Amino acid sequence: MRKPASIILVLIYTLIVQPLYVAHIVNAQVSSEVILAPNSEIYGNSYGEWTAKWWQWFLSMPDKGHPIHDLTGEKCGANQSGPVWFLVGSWERSTPVERDCDIPEGKHILLPIVNTECSVAEPGMENYKTDDQLRQCAVEGNKGVASLKATLDNKELPNLWESRIQSPVFNATYPNGAVYNATKGTFRDVSDGYWVFLKPLAKGEHDIHFEMLQPSSNPGDTEDIGSTTADVTYHLNVR
């Protein structure tokens, strides 16, 4: 017996169209399975405490040869240790940056899409005397962020605007020739920013891309820096 056209259409939708739609939904949610929530605890430390550790790592290296200036990924392994691998953004304002990076299997990955830290070690910060003032400075440094984007293997990472993390107050040790022309020594510091914290990725090749737009300047700067942008891609080889 010949089936009515309406039944045939229902069968086509059920057997062909709907599975494709469901597959699309599953794929869109794959990234949420590897990204850590802001309230996560990782190896006994809060998300905020790990951002402080990221800054301690970042600020401990001299400006010359610093990974922030790296245009190829050559410095990706600089001073890396422990269970979390730190990635950096870029200070290139007008040129996208692509880096190749080998990462040992089993490492979590922490990276900032945009972040600010404040310490009296840096020029222009002499009037920030208290921890509360430093924290307010860090928060104000991310004022006006207009755009956040991040993908893992071409899949969009979710809830980026919900990943704004403040660190506890921490001590940072600056070397000779430090970034930001900071004074050598150990100083109290606070940070604020939008972060991505990933669980360990499967062995093999992965791409992480992130970008931001912030049409503002940071507190303590001696002049208006205009729009700040970053456009960074990491080609990771987890092995």
TORSEMI-990455 format. One line per 10 residues: number of its first residue (from 1); their letters; for each residue x, y, z of N, C-alpha, C. Coordinates in Angstrom, 2 decimals, always signed. Atoms other than C-alpha are relative to their C-alpha. Last residue first. Example, Ala and Ser with C-alpha at 12.3 -4.5 7.8 and 13.67 -1.06 7.14 Angstrom:
% TORSEMI-990455
2> sa> -0.82 -1.19 -0.06 +13.67 -1.06 +7.14 -0.77 +1.09 +0.73  +0.89 -1.19 +0.00 +12.30 -4.50 +7.80 +0.90 +1.20 +0.00
% end
This chain:
% TORSEMI-990455
239> rvnlhytvda> -0.70 +1.29 +0.20 +52.50 +13.86 +23.02 +0.64 -0.51 +1.29  +0.01 +0.65 -1.32 +50.12 +16.79 +22.66 +0.61 -1.38 -0.18  -0.28 +1.42 +0.20 +51.04 +18.77 +19.55 +0.13 -0.64 +1.37  -0.56 +0.85 -1.06 +49.44 +22.17 +19.78 +0.24 -1.42 -0.50  +0.07 +1.32 +0.60 +48.94 +24.69 +16.97 +0.73 -0.95 +0.96  -0.99 +1.01 -0.37 +48.31 +27.83 +19.00 -0.31 -1.30 -0.74  +0.30 +1.40 +0.27 +46.45 +30.72 +17.41 +1.17 -0.86 +0.46  -1.06 +1.00 -0.20 +46.46 +34.28 +18.72 -0.52 -1.39 -0.34  +0.50 +1.05 +0.89 +44.54 +37.43 +17.82 +1.08 -1.07 -0.06  -0.86 +1.19 +0.04 +44.92 +40.20 +20.39 -0.68 -1.03 -0.88
229> ttsgidetdg> +0.51 +1.19 +0.65 +43.57 +43.73 +20.39 +0.98 -1.14 +0.17  -0.90 +1.13 -0.18 +43.95 +46.85 +22.50 -0.64 -1.23 -0.65  +0.59 +1.34 +0.03 +42.21 +49.98 +21.29 +1.09 -1.06 +0.14  +0.98 +0.24 +1.05 +43.79 +53.26 +22.36 -0.56 -1.42 +0.08  -0.54 +0.97 +0.95 +46.96 +53.19 +24.47 -1.00 -0.32 -1.10  +1.08 +0.82 +0.53 +46.09 +56.40 +26.30 +0.56 -0.94 -1.05  +0.69 -0.56 +1.16 +49.19 +57.68 +28.04 -1.08 -0.97 -0.47  -0.31 -1.42 +0.12 +51.09 +57.29 +31.29 -0.67 +0.63 -1.19  -0.71 -0.30 +1.24 +49.43 +53.98 +32.06 +0.22 +1.51 -0.10  -1.43 -0.07 -0.23 +48.51 +53.62 +35.75 +0.80 +0.26 -1.26
219> pnsspqlmef> -0.37 -0.92 -1.08 +45.01 +52.38 +35.02 +1.51 +0.00 +0.19  -0.09 +0.59 -1.32 +44.78 +50.59 +31.65 +0.33 +1.05 +1.06  -1.36 +0.04 -0.54 +43.54 +52.13 +28.41 -0.03 -0.56 +1.40  -0.22 -0.79 -1.21 +40.35 +51.46 +26.46 +1.47 -0.05 +0.37  -0.25 -1.40 +0.37 +38.89 +49.97 +23.28 +0.15 +0.90 +1.22  +0.23 -0.84 -1.18 +39.31 +46.33 +24.33 +0.33 +1.45 -0.37  -0.06 -1.41 +0.34 +39.03 +43.73 +21.57 -0.35 +0.80 +1.24  +0.74 -0.94 -0.83 +39.75 +40.05 +22.07 +0.14 +1.40 -0.57  -0.17 -1.40 +0.35 +40.98 +36.97 +20.25 -0.88 +0.87 +0.88  +0.74 -0.95 -0.83 +41.47 +33.28 +20.84 +0.33 +1.42 -0.43
209> hidhegkalp> -0.02 -1.37 +0.52 +42.46 +30.25 +18.79 -0.79 +0.89 +0.95  +0.68 -0.94 -0.88 +43.42 +26.82 +20.08 +0.14 +1.39 -0.60  -0.14 -1.43 +0.23 +44.29 +24.14 +17.54 -0.82 +0.77 +1.03  +1.16 -0.81 -0.36 +44.88 +20.49 +18.41 +0.31 +1.46 -0.31  -0.06 -1.42 +0.35 +47.23 +17.79 +17.17 -1.31 +0.70 +0.33  +0.19 -0.38 +1.40 +47.63 +14.42 +18.84 +0.02 +1.50 -0.17  -1.23 -0.04 +0.77 +47.21 +12.96 +22.30 -0.31 +0.34 -1.45  -0.44 +1.29 +0.51 +43.90 +13.83 +23.90 +1.30 +0.15 -0.78  +0.48 +0.36 +1.32 +43.63 +17.15 +25.70 +0.54 -1.37 -0.40  -0.99 +0.55 +0.92 +44.09 +17.63 +29.44 -0.63 -0.45 -1.32
199> klfvwygdsv> -0.47 +1.29 -0.46 +41.29 +19.73 +30.96 +1.02 -0.55 -1.00  +0.38 +1.24 +0.68 +41.13 +23.29 +29.75 +0.50 -1.22 +0.74  -0.71 +1.06 -0.73 +41.12 +26.59 +31.66 -0.50 -1.34 -0.56  +0.42 +1.32 +0.45 +40.20 +29.63 +29.57 +0.86 -1.02 +0.71  -0.92 +1.11 +0.18 +40.46 +33.05 +31.19 -0.68 -1.20 -0.65  +0.84 +1.03 +0.61 +38.89 +36.48 +31.33 +0.91 -1.13 -0.47  +0.00 +0.25 +1.44 +40.79 +38.78 +33.65 -1.01 -1.05 -0.41  +1.39 +0.19 +0.41 +41.66 +40.18 +37.06 +0.02 -0.29 -1.50  +0.37 +0.05 +1.42 +45.01 +40.24 +38.84 -1.50 -0.22 -0.18  +1.37 +0.49 +0.15 +46.51 +41.26 +42.17 -0.33 -0.01 -1.48
189> drftgktany> +0.59 -0.11 +1.33 +50.15 +41.81 +43.18 -1.43 -0.54 +0.05  +1.37 +0.50 -0.04 +52.34 +42.24 +46.21 -0.69 +0.34 -1.31  +1.03 -0.98 -0.32 +56.01 +42.80 +45.40 -1.37 -0.67 +0.03  +1.26 +0.69 -0.26 +59.24 +40.80 +45.20 -1.03 +1.01 +0.51  +0.36 +0.28 -1.38 +62.26 +42.43 +43.63 -1.32 -0.71 +0.10  -0.39 +1.33 -0.47 +63.51 +44.06 +40.46 -0.37 -0.16 +1.47  -1.14 +0.02 -0.90 +61.55 +47.17 +39.53 +0.30 -1.43 +0.43  +0.24 +0.08 -1.44 +59.15 +46.81 +36.61 +1.32 -0.05 +0.77  -1.04 -0.83 -0.63 +59.95 +48.00 +33.11 -0.13 +0.01 +1.52  +0.61 -1.23 -0.49 +56.60 +46.45 +32.09 +1.01 +0.97 +0.62
179> vagnpytanf> +1.06 -0.57 +0.83 +58.39 +43.12 +31.66 -0.59 +1.21 +0.71  +1.34 +0.61 -0.04 +61.45 +42.64 +33.83 -0.93 +0.63 -1.02  +0.54 -0.09 +1.36 +64.99 +43.65 +32.87 -1.39 -0.56 -0.12  -0.60 -1.10 +0.75 +66.39 +42.33 +36.15 -0.59 +0.02 -1.40  -1.45 +0.08 +0.20 +63.93 +39.87 +37.63 +0.57 +1.31 -0.52  -0.40 -0.55 +1.30 +60.44 +40.47 +39.11 +1.53 -0.08 -0.12  -1.41 -0.36 -0.01 +59.15 +38.30 +41.94 +0.44 +0.38 -1.40  -0.64 +0.23 +1.29 +55.38 +38.24 +42.37 +1.44 +0.50 +0.09  -1.32 -0.60 +0.15 +53.66 +37.88 +45.74 +0.59 -0.39 -1.35  -1.14 +0.93 +0.04 +49.93 +37.16 +45.73 +1.30 +0.79 -0.10
169> vpsqirsewl> -1.25 -0.74 -0.03 +46.62 +38.86 +46.53 +1.16 -1.00 +0.05  -0.29 -0.54 -1.32 +43.85 +36.45 +45.58 +1.23 +0.90 -0.11  -0.94 +0.76 -0.82 +43.15 +36.24 +41.88 -0.07 +0.48 +1.44  -0.92 -0.83 -0.76 +40.06 +37.54 +40.15 +0.90 -0.90 +0.84  -0.56 +0.53 -1.23 +38.39 +35.47 +37.44 +0.91 +1.04 +0.64  -0.79 -1.09 -0.57 +36.09 +36.49 +34.59 +0.43 -0.42 +1.41  -1.29 +0.50 -0.47 +35.00 +33.20 +33.01 +0.90 +1.13 +0.49  +0.15 +0.46 -1.38 +31.30 +34.06 +32.71 +1.32 -0.45 +0.61  +0.27 -1.18 -0.82 +31.89 +36.19 +29.60 -0.20 -0.39 +1.47  -1.23 -0.76 -0.23 +33.55 +33.17 +28.00 -0.23 +1.21 +0.89
159> nplekndlta> +0.07 -0.74 -1.28 +30.48 +30.98 +28.50 +1.25 +0.84 +0.30  +1.20 -0.67 -0.54 +31.19 +28.47 +25.74 +0.30 +0.88 +1.20  +0.04 +0.26 -1.43 +34.25 +27.58 +23.64 -1.11 +0.82 +0.64  +0.04 -1.15 -0.88 +33.53 +27.64 +19.92 -0.06 -0.41 +1.47  +1.28 +0.00 -0.73 +34.58 +24.57 +17.99 +0.04 +1.12 +1.03  +1.05 -0.67 +0.80 +37.34 +25.05 +15.38 -1.39 -0.07 +0.63  +0.22 +0.84 +1.19 +39.65 +22.60 +17.15 -1.21 +0.47 -0.78  -0.86 +1.17 -0.11 +39.25 +24.61 +20.35 -0.34 -0.93 -1.15  +0.41 +1.29 +0.56 +37.80 +28.05 +19.85 +1.04 -1.05 +0.32  -0.97 +1.08 -0.17 +37.92 +31.38 +21.66 -0.57 -1.28 -0.57
149> klsavgknge> +0.25 +1.17 +0.84 +36.28 +34.77 +21.18 +1.07 -1.04 +0.29  -0.78 +1.16 -0.41 +35.88 +37.76 +23.48 -0.36 -1.16 -0.91  +0.17 +1.24 +0.75 +34.70 +41.20 +22.35 +0.93 -1.06 +0.55  +1.16 +0.00 +0.89 +34.09 +44.61 +23.88 -0.26 -1.34 -0.66  -0.22 +1.12 +0.91 +36.33 +44.77 +26.93 -1.26 -0.20 -0.85  +0.18 -0.32 +1.41 +35.48 +48.22 +28.28 +0.32 -1.13 -0.96  +1.20 -0.74 +0.33 +36.89 +47.82 +31.76 -0.06 +0.26 -1.50  +0.78 +0.77 +0.97 +39.57 +45.18 +32.01 -1.33 +0.66 -0.33  -0.81 +0.30 +1.17 +42.14 +47.43 +33.67 -0.73 -0.78 -1.07  +0.15 -1.11 +0.95 +39.46 +48.75 +36.02 +0.79 -0.26 -1.28
139> vacqrlqddt> +1.36 +0.05 +0.53 +39.36 +45.35 +37.71 -0.20 +1.08 -1.05  +0.07 +1.16 +0.90 +43.14 +45.26 +38.11 -1.38 -0.09 -0.64  -0.80 -0.28 +1.19 +43.21 +48.80 +39.54 -0.11 -1.14 -1.01  +0.81 -0.90 +0.79 +40.40 +47.97 +41.96 +0.71 +0.36 -1.31  +1.09 +0.78 +0.59 +42.41 +45.01 +43.16 -0.88 +0.87 -0.88  -0.56 +0.84 +1.06 +45.53 +47.13 +43.64 -1.10 -0.81 -0.68  -0.31 -0.88 +1.12 +43.53 +49.72 +45.56 +0.59 -0.80 -1.18  +1.27 -0.36 +0.63 +42.04 +47.02 +47.78 +0.23 +0.92 -1.20  +0.47 +1.14 +0.80 +45.50 +45.59 +48.43 -1.30 +0.34 -0.71  +0.64 +1.09 -0.73 +46.69 +49.01 +49.57 -0.41 -1.12 -0.94
129> kynemgpeav> -0.69 +0.40 -1.23 +49.21 +51.58 +48.32 -0.57 -1.26 +0.63  +0.83 +1.15 -0.36 +48.32 +52.27 +44.70 +0.64 -0.69 +1.20  +1.11 -0.42 -0.86 +49.79 +55.77 +44.42 -0.91 -1.15 +0.41  -0.46 -0.39 -1.33 +53.17 +54.57 +43.11 -1.13 +0.34 +0.95  +0.87 +0.65 -0.98 +51.65 +52.67 +40.18 +0.32 +0.43 +1.44  +1.33 -0.60 -0.01 +52.96 +54.80 +37.32 -0.93 -0.54 +1.06  +0.06 -1.47 +0.09 +55.97 +52.58 +36.69 -1.45 +0.50 -0.05  +0.05 -0.52 +1.36 +55.55 +48.94 +37.81 -0.12 +1.52 -0.03  -1.30 +0.19 +0.65 +56.69 +47.38 +41.07 +0.07 +0.71 -1.35  -0.77 -1.24 -0.12 +53.64 +48.92 +42.76 +1.39 -0.16 -0.59
119> scetnvipll> -1.01 +0.08 -1.04 +51.66 +45.98 +41.40 +0.75 +1.32 +0.05  -0.45 -1.29 -0.51 +48.58 +45.59 +39.23 +0.94 -0.22 +1.19  -0.50 +0.10 -1.36 +47.61 +42.70 +36.99 +0.52 +1.35 +0.42  -0.73 -1.14 -0.54 +45.40 +42.74 +33.94 +0.50 -0.36 +1.39  -0.19 -0.06 -1.45 +43.93 +40.01 +31.77 +0.83 +1.20 +0.37  -0.46 -1.35 -0.37 +42.53 +39.31 +28.31 +0.13 +0.03 +1.51  +0.43 -0.71 +1.21 +41.97 +35.95 +26.60 +0.35 +1.48 +0.16  +0.86 -1.18 -0.11 +44.10 +34.43 +29.33 -0.43 +0.48 -1.38  -0.39 -1.15 +0.82 +45.43 +30.87 +29.10 -0.96 +1.15 +0.23  +0.59 -1.26 -0.46 +45.48 +27.77 +31.28 +0.50 +1.14 -0.87
109> ihkgepidcd> -0.47 -1.17 +0.73 +46.04 +24.25 +29.94 -0.74 +1.24 +0.50  +1.04 -1.02 +0.15 +45.81 +21.04 +31.97 +0.61 +1.20 -0.72  -0.07 -1.34 -0.57 +48.67 +18.67 +31.23 -1.33 +0.74 -0.18  +0.45 -0.05 -1.38 +48.18 +14.92 +30.74 +0.02 +1.36 +0.65  +1.34 +0.53 -0.26 +50.22 +14.49 +27.56 -0.33 +0.12 +1.49  +0.08 +1.38 -0.48 +53.29 +16.68 +27.29 -1.45 -0.42 +0.26  +0.43 +0.07 -1.40 +52.85 +19.84 +25.22 -0.03 -1.47 +0.43  +0.08 +1.38 -0.48 +54.61 +20.70 +21.94 -0.33 +0.02 +1.49  -0.36 +0.30 -1.39 +53.82 +24.19 +20.65 -0.18 -1.48 +0.30  -0.03 +1.46 -0.08 +53.56 +25.82 +17.25 +0.55 -0.39 +1.36
99> revptsrews> -1.10 +0.66 -0.69 +52.62 +29.50 +17.46 -0.18 -1.52 -0.06  +0.18 +1.45 +0.00 +50.51 +31.70 +15.22 +1.24 -0.64 +0.61  -1.17 +0.78 -0.36 +50.19 +35.46 +15.85 -0.35 -1.48 -0.01  +0.30 +1.28 -0.65 +47.67 +37.75 +14.17 +1.29 -0.80 +0.22  -0.38 +1.21 +0.73 +49.17 +41.15 +13.33 -0.41 -1.24 +0.77  +0.61 +0.02 +1.32 +47.72 +44.54 +14.31 +0.25 -1.27 -0.79  +1.32 -0.61 +0.09 +48.23 +44.84 +18.04 -0.68 -0.23 -1.35  +0.09 -0.46 +1.38 +51.10 +42.41 +18.65 -1.41 +0.54 -0.23  +0.01 -1.46 +0.00 +51.26 +42.24 +22.44 +0.06 +0.57 -1.40  -0.97 -0.68 +0.84 +50.27 +38.58 +22.36 -0.13 +1.51 +0.19
89> gvlfwvpgsq> +0.57 -0.71 +1.13 +48.45 +36.07 +24.51 +1.09 +0.63 -0.85  +0.09 -1.45 -0.09 +50.18 +33.54 +26.71 -0.72 +0.56 -1.21  -0.12 -0.65 +1.30 +49.91 +29.81 +27.37 -0.21 +1.50 +0.17  +0.43 -1.39 +0.16 +50.56 +28.11 +30.71 +0.24 +0.47 -1.44  -0.83 -0.66 +1.01 +50.71 +24.33 +31.09 -0.58 +1.38 -0.26  +0.74 -0.94 +0.84 +49.22 +22.97 +34.33 +0.98 +0.71 -0.93  +1.08 +0.67 +0.74 +50.50 +19.80 +36.07 -0.78 +0.90 -0.95  +1.24 +0.30 -0.69 +53.86 +21.19 +37.18 -1.08 -0.53 -0.92  -0.15 +1.11 -0.95 +56.61 +22.90 +35.25 -1.35 -0.26 +0.64  +1.22 +0.77 -0.28 +57.02 +25.32 +32.33 +0.32 -1.13 +0.97
79> nagckegtld> +0.28 +0.05 -1.45 +59.96 +27.73 +32.56 -1.28 -0.74 +0.35  -0.85 -0.75 -0.92 +59.90 +28.39 +28.79 -0.51 -0.10 +1.44  -0.36 +0.83 -1.14 +58.11 +25.59 +26.92 +0.80 +0.72 +1.07  +1.19 +0.58 -0.63 +56.25 +27.83 +24.49 +0.33 -0.81 +1.25  -0.10 -0.18 -1.45 +59.34 +29.91 +23.75 -1.14 -0.66 +0.77  -1.31 +0.46 -0.47 +59.80 +28.71 +20.15 +0.11 +0.04 +1.52  +0.21 +1.08 -0.96 +56.10 +29.13 +19.52 +1.28 -0.54 +0.57  -0.03 +1.32 +0.64 +56.60 +31.16 +16.33 -0.40 -1.15 +0.92  +0.87 +0.01 +1.18 +55.94 +34.86 +17.07 -0.09 -1.38 -0.65  -0.28 +1.13 +0.88 +57.30 +34.97 +20.63 -0.99 -0.03 -1.16
69> hiphgkdpms> -0.50 -0.56 +1.25 +57.02 +38.41 +22.25 +0.22 -1.07 -1.08  +1.01 -0.92 +0.52 +54.79 +37.20 +25.10 +0.42 +0.60 -1.33  +0.98 +0.64 +0.89 +57.13 +34.21 +25.52 -1.05 +0.94 -0.57  +1.23 +0.42 -0.69 +59.82 +36.53 +26.96 -0.97 -0.64 -0.99  +0.23 +1.43 +0.20 +63.18 +36.58 +25.14 -1.26 -0.52 +0.66  -0.75 +0.51 +1.15 +64.09 +39.98 +26.55 -0.17 -1.51 -0.10  +0.68 -0.42 +1.23 +61.31 +41.01 +28.93 +0.71 -0.55 -1.24  -0.35 -1.32 +0.53 +62.83 +39.04 +31.78 -0.71 +0.28 -1.32  -0.91 +0.04 +1.13 +60.90 +36.07 +33.22 +0.33 +1.39 -0.51  -1.33 +0.44 -0.44 +59.40 +35.93 +36.72 +1.03 +0.02 -1.11
59> lfwqwwkatw> -0.79 -1.13 -0.47 +56.38 +38.02 +35.69 +1.41 -0.38 +0.41  -0.14 -1.00 +1.04 +54.78 +35.30 +33.56 +0.97 +1.11 +0.43  -0.83 +0.54 +1.09 +55.35 +32.47 +36.06 +0.30 +1.09 -1.03  -1.33 +0.19 -0.60 +54.02 +34.50 +38.98 +0.98 -0.56 -1.02  -0.68 -1.29 -0.05 +51.17 +35.60 +36.73 +1.38 -0.10 +0.63  -0.32 -0.39 +1.39 +50.17 +32.02 +35.91 +0.78 +1.31 +0.00  -1.19 +0.77 +0.37 +50.43 +31.12 +39.61 +0.42 +0.32 -1.44  -1.13 -0.62 -0.70 +48.00 +33.95 +40.39 +1.30 -0.73 -0.35  -0.33 -1.20 +0.77 +45.67 +32.59 +37.69 +1.14 +0.77 +0.66  -0.79 +0.38 +1.18 +45.94 +29.21 +39.41 +0.31 +1.21 -0.88
49> egysngyies> -1.38 +0.26 -0.44 +44.86 +30.75 +42.71 +0.88 -0.43 -1.17  -0.67 -1.27 -0.24 +41.77 +32.18 +41.00 +1.44 -0.18 +0.44  -0.25 -0.62 +1.31 +40.78 +28.77 +39.61 +0.78 +1.31 +0.20  +1.15 -0.56 +0.69 +41.07 +27.34 +43.12 +0.43 +0.55 -1.36  +0.03 -1.46 +0.08 +43.99 +25.17 +44.16 -1.24 +0.46 -0.75  +0.01 -0.63 -1.31 +44.03 +21.58 +45.43 +0.01 +1.51 +0.00  -1.17 +0.41 -0.79 +45.07 +19.99 +42.14 +0.10 +0.79 +1.30  -0.92 +0.77 +0.83 +42.41 +21.96 +40.26 +1.26 -0.29 +0.79  -1.24 +0.15 -0.76 +39.35 +23.27 +42.10 +0.89 -0.96 -0.77  -0.77 +1.26 -0.03 +36.59 +24.49 +39.84 +1.18 +0.09 +0.96
39> npalivessv> -0.04 +0.48 -1.38 +34.27 +27.40 +40.68 +0.81 -1.29 +0.16  -0.69 -0.93 -0.92 +35.05 +29.23 +37.42 +0.11 -0.49 +1.44  +0.87 -1.07 -0.49 +34.06 +26.17 +35.34 +0.76 +0.88 +0.99  +0.30 +0.02 -1.42 +36.67 +24.07 +33.54 -0.82 +1.22 +0.41  -0.29 -1.29 -0.61 +36.59 +23.57 +29.77 -0.45 +0.00 +1.45  -1.42 -0.10 -0.31 +36.88 +20.02 +28.39 +0.37 +1.33 +0.67  -0.44 +1.13 -0.78 +33.25 +18.92 +28.31 +1.47 +0.11 +0.41  +0.36 -0.22 -1.39 +32.02 +22.33 +27.21 +0.46 -1.15 +0.89  -0.99 -0.85 -0.67 +33.98 +21.92 +23.97 -0.31 +0.20 +1.47  -1.20 +0.76 -0.31 +31.84 +18.97 +22.86 +0.99 +0.83 +0.81
29> qanvihavyl> -0.21 +0.09 -1.44 +28.63 +20.96 +23.16 +1.28 -0.74 +0.38  -0.08 -1.35 -0.55 +28.42 +22.18 +19.57 +0.32 -0.04 +1.48  -1.27 -0.60 +0.37 +29.27 +18.68 +18.36 +0.16 +1.38 +0.61  -1.04 +0.68 -0.76 +26.36 +17.22 +20.33 +1.36 +0.62 -0.30  +0.09 -0.45 -1.38 +23.97 +19.83 +18.91 +1.11 -0.61 +0.84  -0.49 -1.38 -0.03 +25.13 +19.11 +15.36 -0.01 +0.54 +1.42  -1.45 +0.06 +0.11 +24.71 +15.38 +15.89 +0.60 +1.39 +0.06  -0.49 +0.41 -1.30 +21.16 +16.02 +17.09 +1.52 -0.06 -0.01  +0.19 -1.13 -0.91 +20.41 +17.96 +13.90 +0.55 -0.32 +1.38  -1.00 -1.00 +0.37 +21.88 +15.22 +11.71 -0.07 +1.20 +0.94
19> pqviltyilv> -1.33 +0.43 -0.45 +19.87 +12.59 +13.59 +1.09 +1.00 -0.34  -0.14 -0.13 -1.45 +16.71 +14.70 +13.08 +1.35 -0.51 +0.50  -0.21 -1.39 -0.40 +17.15 +15.09 +9.33 +0.26 +0.12 +1.49  -1.14 -0.68 +0.65 +17.71 +11.46 +8.33 +0.25 +1.37 +0.60  -1.13 +0.86 +0.30 +15.54 +8.85 +10.07 +1.23 +0.75 -0.50  -0.40 +0.82 -1.14 +12.98 +11.01 +11.85 +1.29 -0.75 -0.25  -0.49 -0.86 -1.09 +12.75 +13.75 +9.20 +0.56 -0.84 +1.15  -1.24 -0.63 +0.45 +12.54 +11.26 +6.33 +0.59 +0.85 +1.12  -1.06 +1.00 -0.03 +9.97 +9.21 +8.23 +1.34 +0.58 -0.43  -0.33 +0.25 -1.40 +7.84 +12.27 +8.91 +1.13 -1.00 +0.12
9> liisapkrm> -0.77 -1.14 -0.48 +8.01 +13.25 +5.23 +0.42 -0.18 +1.46  -1.34 +0.10 +0.58 +6.93 +9.75 +4.18 +0.88 +1.15 +0.50  -0.71 +1.03 -0.75 +4.00 +9.92 +6.59 +1.43 -0.14 -0.51  -0.30 -0.52 -1.34 +2.88 +13.25 +5.14 +0.77 -1.01 +0.84  -1.20 -0.84 +0.05 +3.19 +11.93 +1.56 +0.38 +0.50 +1.39  +0.27 -1.41 +0.25 +0.67 +9.16 +2.28 +1.30 +0.81 +0.08  +0.08 -0.84 -1.19 +2.12 +5.63 +2.14 -0.33 +1.42 -0.38  -0.78 -1.21 +0.12 +1.31 +3.45 -0.89 -0.21 +0.87 +1.24  +0.85 -1.18 +0.00 +0.00 +0.00 +0.00 +0.89 +1.24 +0.00
% end
